Structures are given as C-alpha cells and as structure tokens.
Amino acid sequence: MSHALDGMNILITGGGTGIGRACARRLVADGASVTICGRTETRLAQSAEAISAESLPGQIQFTLADVTVESDVAAAVASAAGDSECLHGVVANAGGGGMPMPYGELDTEEFQRVLNLNVLGTMLCMKHAIPLMLEAEGGSFVGMSSLAGHITHPYFHAYCAGKAGIEAMMRNAADEYGREGLRFNAIRPGFIATEIMAAIPEDSDIYLSYIENTPMNDVGQPEDVAELARFLLGPESRWITGQCINVDGGHSLRRGPDFSSFIA
C-alpha cells in the first residue's frame, strides 16, 4: 500500500461484484476515495462493508445507478466528486452480454439492450465525468473492454460490437483531451473467474476451449484486472493514453472461445 492515490476521488461502475469490486478494493488500499455504483443495493452494500472492514487507507461509499439512465449517471458522478466537485478517475466497468445466438436469428431488442449497456453506459460516464476531471486539472478514465472487442467470439453479436465501440471511444477521447491532461485507456480482460463466468462448468467444451487457447493454461482473477486499473489510474502511467491493454494470459495470441455446443 503506497498511499499514492491519497486525495483522489474515483468512480467505479458495476462495483458490487467481480472485477468492479476488486478494483474498488485495490484503489482503496492505495488511499483513494472510491464510490461504487450499480443497480443492486444489497451487493453494493455488502462490497462496501467488506472493504471498509479491512481498515484500508482510503474510503469507500456506494450509490445506486443504472448506467443506461443519464440522470442516474450524473448523480453517481456528482456523488463520487463530493464537495470538491473534482473527479480524478473512473473505471467504467458496468457492462455485459446477452444470450449467444447467430446473427441471422438475433432478437433486435436484445441487440440494442446490450449495445446500450456497454456503449451508451460508458459514453454517459464519459460525458458527465469529463467536466469534473477537467476541474481536477487532470484525470484518468478506464473503459472496460474485453478480449471479445478485438478477437472474434462467434455468437456474441452486440457484446463484441459494444466492446469494440468502447475501445474506439477511448482512443478518440484520448486524442480530444490529451492537451488538457486527461487520459483514456481500455482494459481487455480475457476469461476472468467472476460470478458471471462461474456459470460455465469447468468440464464443459466451452471452458476447455478457453484453457486450450490461453498460453498460460489457466483463467485470470479479478485482482489481475484490478492491478492494471490501479496502474492506469495512478501517477505511474502519466504518459500512457489511448491504449487498449490485454489481461488475458496470452489468449489474444490465438482465437476466441468455441460456444458452438451452447448454440447446438
């Protein structure tokens, strides 16, 4: 614990479980004042309570927010900035996919829902966070992409498009705001052992296809992603912007997972 993030106000969306929760704990451990948000109050409260109980240097609070609702996002950003009205960082972690299916059989409303959750949700965080990051005279925004944002994941339709969209927004925002001291980067997790991925049985063909295509022959942990988020939010990464960085055990060197058995 370096206390390198002392005095920094940071918002984490989707902070109640998995990667979001791991990021919150890592940042609080280095002194940040972290606000986590999401749609499920019980999960948020449990995560905030557990992190607070560790007596780490920083602080944590939570607020309810649906990232596809602009008024919710605006309120969450304001809550994270607090009385100072300055925001120093964001981890736009809220996102997700839908039911895998071939493009020729897609439900249009489901496609739009997944795009809204990933692309619109991240954009709204950017829109409302940027003015308060400018007030802080510098800041770092981390968009949560995925291996699926640049390696084909058959049947993942809007999820792949959404994660690729997040990466495009990070690169363009990095170009727009670099001269004003704001940085924008994306993280590309591979298979990470979260509550969502726990739904894939370890003896299934899908799980094995992940392992076979990962040179390190294992799955990642939420803490692996949190370490990179901590680096990108901290002063050590001051000269890094507009990048999309993999945390995937080398999976991107090969091919995406095989979900054919699910479709069949």
Secondary structure, 3 states (H helix, E strand, C coil): CCCCCCCCEEEEECCCCHHHHHHHHHHHHCCCEEEEEECCHHHHHHHHHHHHCCCCCCEEEEEECCCCCHHHHHHHHHHHHHHHCCCCEEEECCCCCCCCCCHHHCCHHHHHHHHHHHHHHHHHHHHHHHHHHHHCCCEEEEEECCHHHCCCCCCCHHHHHHHHHHHHHHHHHHHHHHHHCEEEEEEEECCECCCCHHHCCCCCHHHHHHHHCCCCCCCECHHHHHHHHHHHHCHHHCCCCCCEEEECCCHHHCCCCCCHHHHC
